[in-house]
Amino acid sequence: MIKNPSDYVTSAEAAKKLGFTADHIRNLINSGKLKAEKLGRNWIIDVKFLKKIKRQRFPRTTKDKIDGSDKRQSKSNSKSS
């Protein structure tokens, strides 16, 4: 049951946010890997589950690579100097 509509996104919005195709989002839903609810003819996804999938797909942030906290990158740079 939907409690707060702002806590949900459509499958199309989820696809854009994750960089997936809408077909892939539907496959994740149908396989049970992404929890979603049917609202009319559309699938809606709870934002907290979307964030979970995003963390699994992108465990390191872009900031890690930019600020040098990616240790593997820092070591390889120091060896070549």
Buried (B, 14 or more C-beta within 10 A) or exposed (E): EEEEEEEBBBBEBBBEBBEBEBEBBBEBBEEEEBBBEEEEEEBBBBBEBBEEBBEEEEEEEEEEEEEEEBEEEEEEEEEEE
